[in-house]
Amino acid sequence: MAAEMTAAQLIEKHRPTLDKALEAIRTRAYWSPHPEHPKAYGESAAPDGLAAFEALRGTRFALDQPGTDDWAGEEVSPYGPELGITYPHPDASVLLPAMRAALPVWRDAGPEARAAVCLEILARISARTHEFAQAVMHTSGQAFMMAFQAGGPHAQDRGLEAVAYAYEEQTRTPEKAAWTKPQGKRDPLELTKTFTAVPRGVALVIGCNTFPTWNGYPGLFASLATGNPVLVKPHPRAVLPLALTVQVAREVLAEAGFPADLVCLAVDRPGEGLAKTLAVRPEVRIIDYTGSTAFGDWLEANARQAQVYTEKAGVNTVVIESTDNYKGMLSNLAFSLSLYSGQMCTTPQNLLIPREGIDTDAGPKSYDEVVSDLAGAVGGLLGDDARANALLGAIVNPQVKARIDEASGFGEVALAAREVVNPEFPGATVRTPLIVKLDGAKPESEAAYLSECFGPVSFAVAVDSAVDAVALLRRTVREKGAMTVGAYTTSADVERMVEDVCLEECAQLSVNLTGGVYVNQTAAFSDFHGSGGNPAANAALCDGAFVANRFRTVEVRREA
């Protein structure tokens, strides 16, 4: 079958889904084509997915891509077992030129064909969601249900969202135009003009350990849909989910008549630091990165030949001034602090509480009572070990555990981190959240609450008033950045002050969440993840700005 026929069939197959995605990003209403419930994938999907994952362990993950000069891999599940998988290690001087050579035919395919191929890749990934969930679980330490949902349908939604934005931005300008300028009595000036979305070049996706697919898919699909070859460089501890993604993408591209080398994998040897080497290669023109501020800053400063999109560290803050649903507030915050052991870039860290206390529907509550009641809510939520394991997952690396131990010495411990045994995976390190009291007026406390303490650590910061809380919120977002801001208040004035800070400092705000929506969760097609306007991230997932600069429009004019 001819390549163009295959592309046409993919367009016919996936155009309805693309149209629904385009409508969703315009209306911001709830929509998802990817089922969240494991049983939606069929009775045999769960055992089949587990078997497929187990069959990969201890194997060589061959991709038949150019420039493979070695095999590398050192993944150990946060739940204990070694994965024992090795992956292609690239000779960049061979691989990158081969990827660059694949670009012209992909560019010439046009935005609609590229979008359809991307949607076919996502559809095939979706069909294997149970397998991907096992891969995410055993590289990130997420509990199974979170690995299934966040690593599966929610990640796929984010990828599809990026494709929709990419298609919309590329088709904003027509492919052809007839131009006529009247000249009075003389013949008019007439030109025909063509406009082509021209990709920048090879895109490098630098994956993270905690959310390899959720954080990786937006950049991967935004670059691929805008015509750029994509080189995926996973975190050394979380290779498998992205390796499977690359494998599926290469299969779809080849079947559709395009070069498989439009998507490749790069896995580094222990301690090699391959990301730095690749990031400054002249072929690399786009970089997507999620991780530490230090490396994000290095990329922005040194990868000058590339358009760099970063999501770095931030200090997420919740202002607690008053509430008309005290029980609901405590329950909502307890879940937010506990989910995946706080190992999310959106988890609240600083809880700003007036030292004189707050007004609630249950009567006035002192600062100490609020903190004690929140500790009790977390303890109640996680009191049963089975439920605790299902919410907490496993600590992703030893650095997080060390951070918990260190933070317990920063102030009075309101809730100690408890060790939980996982009977299914005895090798897992599982800890409940730590809550530490800090006095916001004491300079010695600043070092703690003005630094990101990634993991299940929160600081209950006593402040003099709501005005002081808002001032500290502004300083935190401006100096350190924030992926999320939360507020609990029954005062229109306080709500307006918090909202003004978030508008002026460019931070995403959630107000008075007391039900089943949490500050650290965002929905694709509707919620923006990050803003790109404060130090926590220079881009948002996902908006027009996230995709529009991955290509440029080249015009050709001819006389009619």
KOLZAZA-792906 format. One line per 10 residues: number of its first residue (from 0); their letters; for each residue x, y, z of C-alpha. Coordinates in steps of 0.02 Angstrom, whole numbers. Layout:
# KOLZAZA-792906
NUM> a> X,Y,Z | ...
# end
This chain:
# KOLZAZA-792906
0> maaemtaaql> 0,0,0 | 67,172,-45 | 122,285,96 | -1,421,48 | -145,296,50 | -93,239,223 | -86,419,280 | -258,450,204 | -329,300,296 | -255,359,460
10> iekhrptldk> -330,531,432 | -501,454,400 | -484,345,555 | -426,478,676 | -501,640,609 | -657,625,721 | -546,609,876 | -440,756,821 | -595,862,795 | -659,820,970
20> aleairtray> -489,865,1043 | -490,1031,952 | -664,1067,1020 | -609,1019,1196 | -461,1139,1200 | -578,1279,1142 | -719,1245,1267 | -607,1182,1411 | -746,1056,1453 | -712,882,1520
30> wsphpehpka> -669,757,1383 | -558,605,1366 | -555,463,1239 | -448,356,1355 | -539,254,1489 | -478,277,1669 | -543,111,1736 | -432,-43,1716 | -580,-156,1676 | -624,-51,1522
40> ygesaapdgl> -481,-134,1428 | -553,-310,1435 | -552,-457,1555 | -382,-521,1501 | -297,-351,1487 | -227,-348,1665 | -144,-521,1663 | -89,-495,1483 | -9,-328,1528 | 81,-402,1677
50> aafealrgtr> 142,-549,1572 | 205,-431,1437 | 300,-330,1568 | 374,-485,1649 | 429,-549,1478 | 533,-391,1453 | 633,-415,1613 | 810,-477,1587 | 806,-446,1400 | 892,-336,1271
60> faldqpgtdd> 769,-204,1207 | 817,-197,1023 | 754,-53,915 | 855,-72,754 | 902,112,753 | 1065,178,679 | 1220,217,780 | 1201,89,919 | 1375,65,991 | 1336,-17,1158
70> wageevspyg> 1197,-75,1273 | 1152,9,1437 | 1024,-4,1575 | 1022,-10,1765 | 839,5,1815 | 789,-61,1986 | 607,-51,2035 | 572,60,2187 | 475,-93,2244 | 636,-195,2248
80> pelgityphp> 661,-305,2094 | 794,-269,1964 | 722,-252,1789 | 881,-313,1705 | 838,-234,1536 | 971,-160,1423 | 938,-30,1289 | 1031,44,1139 | 1168,167,1181 | 1192,290,1039
90> dasvllpamr> 1340,355,942 | 1268,530,924 | 1376,570,772 | 1287,429,678 | 1113,435,754 | 1077,622,746 | 1120,645,560 | 1011,494,519 | 867,573,614 | 895,739,528
100> aalpvwrdag> 891,653,359 | 717,586,399 | 646,760,422 | 602,817,243 | 476,680,203 | 393,707,373 | 387,894,345 | 309,871,173 | 174,755,242 | 82,905,313
110> pearaavcle> -1,942,481 | -153,830,457 | -56,673,411 | 67,703,552 | -76,724,676 | -157,563,615 | 5,464,634 | 26,534,810 | -151,483,854 | -119,308,790
120> ilarisarth> 35,298,902 | -70,352,1051 | -208,229,1007 | -86,84,1006 | -10,141,1170 | -184,152,1243 | -220,-28,1193 | -67,-80,1295 | -108,29,1446 | -94,-115,1570
130> efaqavmhts> 82,-155,1509 | 131,29,1519 | 57,40,1693 | 172,-99,1754 | 321,-11,1673 | 277,155,1754 | 243,75,1923 | 410,-16,1926 | 514,133,1871 | 429,276,1964
140> gqafmmafqa> 366,192,2122 | 188,249,2091 | 55,134,2162 | -28,29,2027 | -189,128,2009 | -96,293,1995 | 30,216,1874 | -117,152,1772 | -211,317,1767 | -74,449,1769
150> ggphaqdrgl> 48,344,1668 | -86,283,1549 | -245,378,1501 | -196,543,1582 | -26,541,1495 | -108,492,1331 | -231,637,1353 | -85,757,1374 | -4,689,1216 | -165,707,1118
160> eavayayeeq> -189,882,1187 | -17,930,1121 | -61,860,949 | -221,963,947 | -129,1124,990 | 5,1084,862 | -123,1055,725 | -217,1214,769 | -61,1322,767 | 4,1250,603
170> trtpekaawt> -162,1270,512 | -192,1447,573 | -108,1503,410 | -177,1432,246 | -65,1321,140 | -100,1426,-16 | -164,1601,-52 | -199,1704,-207 | -145,1884,-187 | -208,2025,-298
180> kpqgkrdple> -168,2210,-277 | -265,2333,-388 | -159,2456,-488 | -292,2574,-553 | -290,2578,-742 | -145,2459,-750 | -158,2271,-734 | -167,2214,-552 | -17,2136,-466 | -52,1951,-443
190> ltktftavpr> 46,1824,-342 | 17,1648,-283 | 88,1612,-112 | 121,1450,-20 | 151,1436,166 | 239,1285,241 | 261,1241,425 | 447,1205,434 | 510,1107,585 | 660,1171,683
200> gvalvigcnt> 758,1008,683 | 790,864,801 | 696,878,966 | 770,806,1125 | 653,747,1263 | 743,726,1430 | 631,616,1537 | 602,621,1724 | 600,480,1852 | 431,513,1932
210> fptwngypgl> 314,537,1783 | 405,472,1629 | 252,468,1515 | 143,606,1589 | 285,732,1582 | 366,659,1427 | 219,646,1307 | 176,831,1288 | 348,879,1219 | 367,718,1121
220> faslatgnpv> 202,735,1028 | 210,924,1012 | 377,908,922 | 328,758,817 | 163,836,763 | 253,994,707 | 371,895,597 | 524,872,706 | 615,706,732 | 617,664,917
230> lvkphpravl> 760,587,1016 | 700,522,1184 | 829,521,1323 | 744,442,1476 | 797,459,1656 | 917,313,1693 | 798,245,1825 | 641,260,1716 | 685,201,1540 | 557,66,1504
240> plaltvqvar> 397,170,1486 | 480,286,1360 | 571,143,1272 | 402,59,1244 | 336,225,1178 | 480,240,1055 | 453,60,1000 | 269,91,962 | 306,256,873 | 437,175,760
250> evlaeagfpa> 317,34,714 | 178,155,667 | 292,270,568 | 363,126,468 | 193,52,431 | 131,223,372 | 277,237,250 | 384,359,350 | 561,335,416 | 560,248,584
260> dlvclavdrp> 711,353,632 | 595,502,660 | 584,436,838 | 736,360,925 | 796,316,1099 | 957,367,1188 | 1002,279,1351 | 1161,327,1442 | 1288,223,1534 | 1299,244,1723
270> geglaktlav> 1366,416,1765 | 1392,463,1582 | 1286,620,1582 | 1228,593,1403 | 1094,727,1416 | 1226,864,1426 | 1317,796,1274 | 1160,784,1169 | 1089,950,1226 | 1226,1053,1144
280> rpevriidyt> 1236,955,981 | 1202,1069,832 | 1069,951,764 | 965,971,922 | 851,1121,901 | 716,1088,1032 | 734,1023,1210 | 597,971,1332 | 654,942,1511 | 572,904,1678
290> gstafgdwle> 682,894,1832 | 796,991,1947 | 818,1179,1939 | 1007,1162,1927 | 1004,1061,1765 | 859,1160,1695 | 958,1320,1721 | 1109,1238,1640 | 1008,1191,1486 | 937,1366,1469
300> anarqaqvyt> 1111,1441,1484 | 1210,1320,1376 | 1094,1243,1245 | 1090,1408,1153 | 1058,1329,983 | 893,1254,1044 | 722,1312,1098 | 718,1249,1278 | 559,1206,1373 | 587,1171,1558
310> ekagvntvvi> 485,1119,1708 | 591,1142,1863 | 569,1152,2051 | 444,1263,2139 | 375,1290,2313 | 188,1257,2308 | 89,1354,2436 | -84,1347,2514 | -156,1496,2608 | -277,1438,2745
320> estdnykgml> -372,1590,2808 | -549,1522,2842 | -668,1389,2779 | -854,1346,2779 | -813,1160,2764 | -678,1120,2890 | -695,932,2877 | -693,939,2687 | -540,1052,2686 | -443,935,2800
330> snlafslsly> -492,782,2698 | -445,865,2535 | -277,924,2599 | -238,756,2679 | -263,668,2512 | -161,800,2420 | -15,781,2540 | -21,590,2534 | -44,549,2349 | 113,464,2280
340> sgqmcttpqn> 207,510,2439 | 206,693,2389 | 323,654,2244 | 230,767,2125 | 284,937,2063 | 109,998,2109 | 100,935,2289 | 74,1073,2419 | 225,1106,2528 | 193,1265,2628
350> llipregidt> 30,1286,2722 | 16,1468,2777 | -96,1482,2932 | -126,1638,3039 | -50,1611,3210 | -211,1677,3290 | -308,1539,3203 | -450,1531,3076 | -639,1539,3071 | -729,1381,3018
360> dagpksydev> -904,1307,3012 | -849,1202,3162 | -806,1358,3261 | -641,1453,3281 | -486,1345,3266 | -316,1395,3331 | -158,1372,3229 | -112,1222,3337 | -285,1146,3316 | -281,1165,3126
370> vsdlagavgg> -112,1080,3116 | -161,944,3239 | -324,911,3148 | -236,902,2980 | -111,779,3053 | -258,678,3118 | -340,680,2945 | -181,616,2864 | -162,484,2999 | -342,429,2977
380> llgddarana> -326,420,2788 | -169,314,2799 | -205,218,2958 | -242,59,2863 | -82,-7,2785 | -169,-77,2631 | -248,91,2593 | -84,178,2633 | 11,73,2508 | -122,104,2376
390> llgaivnpqv> -105,292,2396 | 78,315,2439 | 166,197,2318 | 352,187,2353 | 488,317,2384 | 569,340,2214 | 751,358,2269 | 861,369,2425 | 874,558,2411 | 690,577,2451
400> karideasgf> 706,469,2606 | 856,571,2663 | 756,730,2637 | 618,666,2751 | 743,625,2887 | 826,796,2872 | 664,895,2871 | 607,818,3035 | 743,922,3119 | 686,1089,3049
410> gevalaarev> 554,1121,3182 | 422,1043,3293 | 355,885,3211 | 165,888,3205 | 154,723,3111 | 300,602,3102 | 331,502,2944 | 281,323,2977 | 361,173,2893 | 235,61,2805
420> vnpefpgatv> 271,-118,2754 | 212,-173,2583 | 179,-361,2598 | 178,-385,2409 | 344,-293,2387 | 446,-305,2549 | 590,-213,2466 | 489,-53,2443 | 526,101,2549 | 358,173,2599
430> rtplivkldg> 335,326,2712 | 183,425,2764 | 191,617,2755 | 289,723,2877 | 215,887,2939 | 330,1010,3026 | 279,1171,3115 | 377,1327,3071 | 364,1507,3129 | 361,1619,2975
440> akpeseaayl> 425,1767,3075 | 589,1681,3120 | 729,1706,2992 | 801,1534,3029 | 641,1455,2962 | 661,1533,2790 | 792,1410,2732 | 662,1271,2752 | 503,1347,2685 | 584,1443,2543
450> secfgpvsfa> 666,1288,2469 | 580,1145,2380 | 581,989,2489 | 526,861,2360 | 435,715,2438 | 308,687,2578 | 359,841,2678 | 249,991,2719 | 277,1143,2826 | 136,1222,2927
460> vavdsavdav> 199,1401,2929 | 127,1517,3061 | 102,1694,2994 | 41,1852,3079 | -112,1881,2970 | -195,1847,2804 | -105,1999,2734 | 61,1924,2788 | 12,1757,2712 | -24,1841,2546
470> allrrtvrek> 140,1937,2554 | 237,1776,2588 | 142,1691,2447 | 194,1829,2327 | 376,1819,2381 | 378,1630,2365 | 305,1626,2191 | 412,1770,2130 | 577,1704,2199 | 554,1515,2195
480> gamtvgaytt> 408,1483,2079 | 256,1373,2104 | 165,1247,1997 | 10,1262,2105 | -65,1382,2231 | -213,1342,2343 | -321,1451,2454 | -456,1421,2584 | -557,1575,2631 | -734,1635,2656
490> sadvermved> -678,1816,2635 | -704,1896,2465 | -565,2019,2506 | -438,1882,2547 | -489,1783,2394 | -463,1936,2286 | -292,1969,2363 | -235,1791,2330 | -303,1794,2154 | -216,1960,2120
500> vcleecaqls> -49,1884,2174 | -76,1734,2060 | -123,1845,1913 | 25,1960,1941 | 152,1823,1977 | 77,1702,1850 | 31,1550,1955 | -114,1428,1937 | -238,1444,2081 | -367,1327,2158
510> vnltggvyvn> -491,1400,2283 | -586,1308,2420 | -565,1130,2357 | -658,1016,2478 | -722,875,2367 | -647,752,2243 | -540,876,2147 | -366,908,2219 | -242,1049,2198 | -107,930,2135
520> qtaafsdfhg> -212,855,1995 | -243,934,1824 | -353,876,1681 | -291,882,1502 | -391,988,1379 | -454,1095,1523 | -321,1133,1654 | -153,1213,1620 | -7,1126,1706 | 112,1265,1755
530> sggnpaanaa> 100,1437,1678 | 271,1471,1604 | 268,1637,1696 | 361,1602,1858 | 527,1517,1899 | 449,1342,1919 | 428,1320,1730 | 456,1420,1571 | 312,1333,1481 | 134,1274,1513
540> lcdgafvanr> 61,1103,1473 | -20,1138,1359 | -53,1300,1267 | -18,1378,1099 | 150,1445,1156 | 205,1268,1197 | 193,1215,1015 | 200,1371,907 | 388,1396,916 | 428,1216,869
550> frtvevrrea> 407,1265,687 | 422,1420,579 | 318,1466,428 | 411,1483,264 | 328,1576,121 | 360,1553,-65 | 292,1687,-184 | 267,1666,-371 | 191,1777,-501 | 21,1712,-550
# end
